[in-house]
Amino acid sequence: MDETPQLLLFVISLLCYIKIQAHLTVSPSRSQLLEGDAFSLTCKEDGWTVRRNTTSQQMSQCGVDWGRRAGSSCTISLTVPWDSGVYWCESREGSTSNSITITVTGGAVILQSPVLPVIEGHDVSLSCQTKRPPSNHSADFYKDGSLIRTEPTGHMTIHHVTKSDEGLYKCHISSHGESPPSWIYVTEKPPTTLPSTAINAAMSTLLPLPSITTFSPASTSLQLVFTLVRHLLVFCPYFISTLLVVSLYRNRHTGNHLFNSMVMTLPTQAKEELDGDYDDVITAVTTEDHL
């Protein structure tokens, strides 16, 4: 028995249960800003709104309490220290995206570090900059309060980061001052293939199909899975809409067919009754003539 239709139905149903989330990005991509700098945040999903939590405002919304909103983006043209806080995207239904921590300092030194988590095995570049150029001063770099090393150009690279490199970083430039601390997150390297046990567990939890019991790990290339997910996430709403339209059309078509049958039946019944009455009249007249 061909299991392809059932497998396709399962994949579509599975993806319909996946919660679509927006992804927040910031430009320039840094976690620290000097007072007076400008930056913008963008939700990678239409209709989502940028929100934030700061020490002065709780759960405030871009375009209402602060910033200038344009679609799913938000811009702050002139930053101040109380713009420091946690930013994220939120939908009308209350779904949220990843969060980004932004620090705005009134000091003279900032640490340029990745604003998003770094994947294990990648390199991380840190830069200690001053408010006024030149910015290539000798700088001391610290992690969790301990000195890592001193770089004469103010730039430091951590090669092939691991989970142990995760922590709170800051820098210091003599005669200029110290930067605020920023946390650098390190995430595990994603697997190249998806384990069959995880797929089978998802199958049995969301939509168990008796005829589908196993998946071959060799066929679950990460790139192919991501491509399938991306296309079917777009297809899923149209698939559901099509089913609803077809269902409504079939109900309407059935109703119209029943009505047409009734309309066609009534004239036929009337004609038969008239023909019967006519035959009765002819029979009666013929009988009287014979008498």
LOVEXTOR-65446 format. One record per residue (C-alpha): residue in three letters; x, y, z. Coordinates in steps of 0.2 Angstrom, whole numbers, padded with zeros to 4 digits, always signed. Layout:
<atoms>
ALAXYZ/...
</atoms>
This chain:
<atoms>
MET+0000+0000+0000/ASP+0007+0017-0005/GLU+0010+0027+0011/THR+0015+0043+0002/PRO-0002+0052+0004/GLN-0003+0048+0022/LEU+0015+0054+0025/LEU+0011+0070+0016/LEU-0005+0072+0026/PHE+0005+0070+0042/VAL+0019+0082+0037/ILE+0006+0095+0033/SER-0004+0092+0049/LEU+0012+0093+0059/LEU+0018+0109+0052/CYS+0001+0117+0055/TYR+0004+0114+0074/ILE+0020+0123+0073/LYS+0020+0140+0081/ILE+0027+0153+0069/GLN+0038+0165+0078/ALA+0046+0181+0073/HIS+0065+0184+0074/LEU+0071+0201+0081/THR+0087+0209+0074/VAL+0095+0225+0078/SER+0105+0237+0067/PRO+0119+0241+0070/SER+0122+0223+0077/ARG+0129+0227+0094/SER+0123+0226+0112/GLN+0130+0242+0118/LEU+0128+0260+0112/LEU+0134+0277+0117/GLU+0122+0290+0122/GLY+0116+0299+0107/ASP+0118+0285+0095/ALA+0104+0279+0084/PHE+0098+0261+0081/SER+0083+0251+0074/LEU+0075+0235+0078/THR+0066+0224+0065/CYS+0054+0209+0067/LYS+0056+0197+0053/GLU+0037+0194+0053/ASP+0024+0206+0046/GLY+0011+0212+0059/TRP+0022+0210+0074/THR+0026+0224+0086/VAL+0043+0228+0095/ARG+0041+0230+0114/ARG+0053+0232+0128/ASN+0056+0232+0147/THR+0067+0245+0154/THR+0070+0251+0172/SER+0059+0266+0169/GLN+0045+0258+0159/GLN+0037+0240+0160/MET+0030+0232+0144/SER+0030+0248+0133/GLN+0027+0248+0115/CYS+0036+0256+0100/GLY+0027+0270+0092/VAL+0016+0273+0107/ASP+0028+0276+0122/TRP+0045+0277+0113/GLY+0053+0276+0096/ARG+0046+0278+0078/ARG+0037+0263+0071/ALA+0037+0259+0052/GLY+0028+0242+0049/SER+0037+0229+0059/SER+0052+0240+0062/CYS+0056+0252+0076/THR+0069+0266+0076/ILE+0076+0276+0090/SER+0085+0291+0083/LEU+0093+0298+0099/THR+0097+0286+0113/VAL+0098+0290+0131/PRO+0103+0278+0146/TRP+0085+0274+0150/ASP+0083+0266+0133/SER+0093+0252+0141/GLY+0083+0236+0143/VAL+0076+0220+0135/TYR+0068+0221+0118/TRP+0057+0208+0109/CYS+0044+0206+0095/GLU+0026+0202+0100/SER+0011+0197+0089/ARG-0007+0202+0092/GLU-0011+0185+0099/GLY+0003+0187+0112/SER+0016+0176+0104/THR+0034+0182+0107/SER+0051+0181+0098/ASN+0069+0180+0104/SER+0074+0194+0116/ILE+0089+0206+0114/THR+0097+0216+0128/ILE+0103+0234+0124/THR+0114+0244+0135/VAL+0115+0263+0132/THR+0129+0271+0142/GLY+0133+0289+0146/GLY+0151+0285+0148/ALA+0165+0286+0135/VAL+0169+0267+0132/ILE+0158+0253+0125/LEU+0162+0235+0121/GLN+0156+0229+0104/SER+0151+0211+0106/PRO+0138+0200+0097/VAL+0120+0204+0101/LEU+0114+0187+0097/PRO+0120+0170+0103/VAL+0136+0163+0095/ILE+0136+0145+0089/GLU+0149+0133+0096/GLY+0165+0132+0085/HIS+0163+0150+0077/ASP+0175+0165+0081/VAL+0169+0180+0091/SER+0177+0197+0089/LEU+0176+0210+0103/SER+0181+0228+0101/CYS+0184+0241+0115/GLN+0179+0258+0108/THR+0179+0276+0114/LYS+0167+0290+0111/ARG+0179+0300+0101/PRO+0191+0293+0088/PRO+0204+0286+0087/SER+0197+0270+0094/ASN+0212+0259+0092/HIS+0218+0261+0110/SER+0226+0248+0120/ALA+0212+0239+0130/ASP+0211+0226+0144/PHE+0197+0213+0142/TYR+0188+0205+0156/LYS+0177+0189+0158/ASP+0167+0187+0174/GLY+0178+0200+0182/SER+0194+0192+0178/LEU+0207+0199+0166/ILE+0209+0189+0150/ARG+0222+0198+0141/THR+0227+0216+0135/GLU+0226+0220+0117/PRO+0236+0234+0110/THR+0224+0238+0096/GLY+0208+0237+0107/HIS+0202+0221+0097/MET+0201+0203+0103/THR+0196+0187+0094/ILE+0190+0171+0103/HIS+0193+0157+0091/HIS+0182+0142+0090/VAL+0171+0147+0105/THR+0164+0133+0117/LYS+0151+0134+0130/SER+0165+0138+0143/ASP+0167+0155+0134/GLU+0150+0160+0139/GLY+0150+0174+0152/LEU+0150+0192+0156/TYR+0163+0203+0147/LYS+0169+0221+0148/CYS+0184+0231+0143/HIS+0194+0245+0150/ILE+0205+0259+0142/SER+0217+0269+0152/SER+0212+0287+0154/HIS+0195+0284+0146/GLY+0186+0272+0157/GLU+0177+0256+0158/SER+0163+0249+0147/PRO+0147+0242+0154/PRO+0147+0223+0155/SER+0138+0212+0142/TRP+0133+0194+0142/ILE+0139+0183+0128/TYR+0128+0168+0125/VAL+0135+0152+0116/THR+0123+0139+0109/GLU+0127+0121+0104/LYS+0131+0118+0086/PRO+0115+0111+0077/PRO+0116+0093+0071/THR+0118+0089+0053/THR+0104+0076+0054/LEU+0088+0074+0064/PRO+0088+0059+0075/SER+0074+0046+0070/THR+0069+0044+0088/ALA+0064+0062+0090/ILE+0054+0062+0073/ASN+0045+0046+0079/ALA+0041+0054+0096/ALA+0034+0069+0087/MET+0024+0058+0076/SER+0016+0048+0090/THR+0012+0063+0100/LEU+0004+0075+0087/LEU-0003+0063+0074/PRO-0001+0045+0076/LEU-0003+0035+0060/PRO-0003+0016+0062/SER+0005+0013+0045/ILE+0019+0025+0048/THR+0031+0018+0061/THR+0049+0022+0056/PHE+0059+0035+0047/SER+0076+0032+0039/PRO+0089+0044+0047/ALA+0098+0045+0030/SER+0083+0053+0023/THR+0082+0067+0035/SER+0095+0079+0029/LEU+0094+0095+0039/GLN+0094+0106+0024/LEU+0080+0096+0016/VAL+0070+0097+0032/PHE+0072+0116+0033/THR+0067+0118+0015/LEU+0052+0107+0017/VAL+0047+0116+0033/ARG+0049+0133+0025/HIS+0039+0129+0010/LEU+0025+0120+0020/LEU+0023+0134+0033/VAL+0019+0145+0019/PHE+0007+0132+0011/CYS-0002+0127+0027/PRO-0014+0142+0028/TYR-0018+0141+0010/PHE-0021+0122+0012/ILE-0033+0124+0026/SER-0042+0139+0017/THR-0044+0128+0002/LEU-0052+0114+0012/LEU-0064+0126+0020/VAL-0069+0133+0003/VAL-0071+0116-0005/SER-0082+0111+0010/LEU-0093+0126+0009/TYR-0095+0124-0010/ARG-0100+0106-0008/ASN-0113+0110+0005/ARG-0120+0123-0006/HIS-0119+0112-0021/THR-0128+0098-0012/GLY-0142+0111-0006/ASN-0144+0118-0024/HIS-0145+0100-0031/LEU-0159+0096-0019/PHE-0168+0112-0022/ASN-0167+0109-0041/SER-0173+0091-0039/MET-0188+0098-0029/VAL-0192+0111-0042/MET-0191+0099-0057/THR-0201+0086-0047/LEU-0216+0098-0044/PRO-0220+0102-0062/THR-0219+0084-0067/GLN-0231+0079-0053/ALA-0243+0093-0058/LYS-0242+0087-0076/GLU-0246+0069-0071/GLU-0261+0075-0061/LEU-0267+0086-0075/ASP-0266+0071-0087/GLY-0275+0060-0075/ASP-0289+0073-0073/TYR-0290+0075-0092/ASP-0292+0056-0095/ASP-0306+0055-0082/VAL-0315+0069-0090/ILE-0314+0061-0107/THR-0320+0044-0100/ALA-0335+0052-0092/VAL-0340+0061-0108/THR-0338+0046-0118/THR-0349+0036-0106/GLU-0363+0049-0107/ASP-0363+0049-0126/HIS-0366+0030-0126/LEU-0380+0031-0114/
</atoms>
